[in-house]
Amino acid sequence: MAQPNSQAPRNHAGNGQKKRREHPTDAKNDSHKRAKTDHRAKQRDARTLSAQTSSKAFRNGELDVDKFVKSREYEIRALEEGMARSKKALTTRAFQHVPKELRRRTASHNVKRVPKRLQPRAKREMIEDNTPTVTARKRKPTRHMRLRLETAKQLRALGTQKKRSEETKKKRDGEKSVHGSQSVSSNAPGRGQPSLHTRISKVKKVVPAFPPLAKAKFRKRQIHKTWLPTHMFHAKRARMTEPKDPLWRFAIPLTPTAKSYRPTHRAANDRGAVAWDASYMSTIGLEGQQRSIVGMLKGLGVGSYHPNLWQANGEKWRNGTRVWEGFAFEREAPHRPVAPVTVIWCVPDNKLAEAENRQRKAFVRVHPSAFWQIWEELVRLAKVIKPQASVQDLRFEIGSIEITGPAATEALQAALWPTSKQDSPDAKGFQSVERLWTALDSLVNPDMLPPDVLLGFEVQDPRLHHPPRKVVPRASEYEQDQLLELLASWPFDAAQRPPTIFDRRTRLAASSSLPSQKAINRRKSLAPPGEYPAPSSKDPRIPILLYRTSERSHSRSTCSLLLPWKCVQAVWYSLMYCPLSTGGQPRFGGLDERRQLAFEIQQPWFPADFPGTEAGWQWEMNERKKREGEWKRRPKSKRINWQSVDTGSGRKGEVGTGWACDWEKLMSEPSSEANLSGKTARDAETRAGTLQPADMMHLPGLQARTVLVGQIRFHEDGNAQRTLVTVRIKLLTRGVPQTCARIYRLPSAKGSSQLRRRWLTLHPREQATRRRGPKNGLPKLPKDAPDHLVQRRLAQSLLNPPQVGHNDYPGSPGEEDLIGFVTTGNYNLGEGQGTGIGSIVLSKVLKDVSDNEKDSNLCIVRNSGDSAGRLAIWEVA
């Protein structure tokens, strides 16, 4: 007799038994078996609604209203309860409620990595599902590390005890001196303490500034670099520069850790705002008579190619109500361009004095990569100018924040609270900028402001109004008309008070009088519920300077905010947590986002897109080393063999170094075919480490346009052969140009006329002509044409125009037609196609453009390492 728990036969499938062996079901093994759970049962139970029949509501064909209503009431309650159960029975986890840009492929098991509002739910879900959690965020200290931590703890305790004893001793000595001096005790204000007036140290003329002294626990980390005021904010949320490889001696955020490429594009163009801590930008202060400062600015080449700047058109700029942006040049010949600068004049305090002799102040802001060049030029000019003017290094006294996007003014309105609101001009006739800033609360877009407008006023400590509240714009028609009238008239160009940020005493007073966060919290706790603390006369008055700059040939505006270095952090946090009317909060960006937005509007970014300057060349050399390191780290099977690259027409070998914009190769004489094919990697590495080619310089866009149209004659001397012009590249066909791509001009009609015609057939206008004319531009066949001709004509129509990779596709021109390189290239979200920013040698295209030759601005772009080129068009940036 078979036992009830015996196993069934294994291989008797014909008897209706399963082929697989059944799992034993005895009591011994039943404890190890895990019951199969029905994952759908919970959802089915939650979505099942109770109902009640309505038959009892009908009696003898009549409706009993009371019973009918009660039955419907039961069903409605059951529906509400079912909705609540169904909501709780959803399969979404707490980690799935994280914002989309913060999600990862796998959810973290650390509860502390989700927002605080979701942490209790995530912890409960992990306990219910028996998910292993992470209990410790830091690694457990080793034996040696534990000894070091204990020693550090004891040292901190000894230091605190010593500091406390010194404070007690000072207090006793102070009491003895106060009681011993009757004059001090009798004349002392307040609590009987003597009033001490500290002397503000004088500014050391023509001495570079040193970074501010960091806290003791962070001092070792800033030996070879300087932290921005918002370093702690960015270090937790962004990828920073390498600790041992800072950028321009600053620890600069490169890009947020969250996905930000497309969100940055949307925030800057459609809805929202993007902000940057631009405190690494260098500020130089000029002070002296107006004629001296004008002479120094002219010595830098300010207005060299803007002749109306020093005439009537630049009057608003010289009066301190506008800003000017342009290139600065070296003082001595050949007057090489140095970098783009921003010049800001202070409003003259005494307008009755003679314009040339009155004392004036001005700021010159420049990129940190070109600071020392501008600094040395200004120091030389200050020594030779008569009367002399002072030059001050304000790099670590003045910080800055830049914000762009449709909601930029909304975020600034929520973060910046003016210290006073005056309704009428003061005794000197100056208008109140605070009143103007309050009236601009309905401004929904900074593009409505006048271009290059400048506002200077004082604001309250933003921490008193943190977290900021949403700005409610004025919606009445009368208030909107007032805003439009104010923007049209703009009365503050006529009379405006000098901004206090130009006064060093005011800057230092604002920085030194900032209360601690604990004091701010105490005041906020004493305020009534839902209200901010009342302003006090002892509150710091933070001087700021706000100006708007518009990108050339584009409607996007950027608001730049200048303020004391130590006040940047307080304003930054208010900007980052400002609720916008369009939803969300302003985003923060890094260096990559600045390049991205500049690339989307086809504007060159300094210094990467200006290889003709010293700062641009240094950037190119650093990028070469990075790209070379990436190439060498790849296995040999994955590397590009530069010697075997087919560049067209049977030529082998990449032109120049493959991972670099090889300007040395372009500036030298074209090599022969044998040298091209026999070039080795060692030669490329040697050339990559050379210095900047002699006499290579950048030509600004405004001057380049005048040269190309023939208004200025450009001499064909040695310098002309090495003059670079920054251009925009737009592909006429498919494709995406990449950095280090080669730019060729069209082959000449005399030398390679056939190759030129083959490239011109790819132009979109040629395709349009063919569509308007005979089909595919081919002659019409007779009706009685043989079948083989019809088939051939069909094949020709399908293969026309030739595609990349086919034998009929034209090859790239030779090295003699190489005119430049692409310094920045990618797919452009703003244009919806691949575009690029590059530089070309002016002398190689000047003759064709000056002769008004057709298609003189057409070019061929070939990515480094590729064999096929793309037809494109260039224009001066």
Secondary structure, DSSP 4 states (H G I P E B T S, - for coil): ---TTPPPPSS-GGGT--SSPPPP-SHHHHTTPPPPP-TTHHHHHHH------SGGGEETTEE-HHHHHHHHHHHHHHHHHHHHHHHHT----GGGGS-GGG--SS--S-GGGS-GGGHHHHHHHHHHTT------SSPPP-HHHHHHHHHHHHHHHHHHHHHHHHHHHHHHHHHHHHHH-HHHHHH--TTTPPP--PPPPPP-TT----PPPPPGGGSGGGSSSEE-TTHHHHHHHEEEPPTTS-BTTEE-EEEESS--HHHHHHHHHTSS-EEEE-TTSEEEEEEEEHHHHHHHHHHTTTTTT-TTTTSGGGHHHHTTSBEEEEEEE-SSTT--EEEEEEEEEPPPS-SSS-TTTSEEEEEEEE-GGGHHHHHHHHHHHHHHSSS--EEEE-TTTEEEEEEESTTHHHHHHHH--BS---SS--TT--B-HHHHHHHGGG---GGGSPTTBEEEEEE--GGGGPSP--------HHHHHHHHHHHHH-GGGT-BPPPGGG-HHHHHHHHHTPPPHHHHHHHHHHSPTT-PPPP-TTS--EEEEEEEEE-TTS--EEEEEEEEGGGHHHHHHHHHTPPPTTSS--EE--HHHHHHHHHHTT---TTTT-TTSHHHHHHHHHHHHHHHHHHHHS-TTTS--GGG-EEETTEES-SS-TTS--HHHHHSPPPPHHHHHT--HHHHHHHHTS-PPTT-EEE-HHHHHHHHTTSS----STTGGGEEEEEEEEESSS----TT-EEEEPPPTTT-HHHHHHHHTTSHHHHHHHHHSSGGGPPPPPTT--HHHHHHHHHHHHS-SPPTTSTTSPPP--GGGEEEEEEEEEEETTTTEEEEEEEEETHHHHHHHHTT-TTTTEEEEE-TT-S--EEEEEEE-
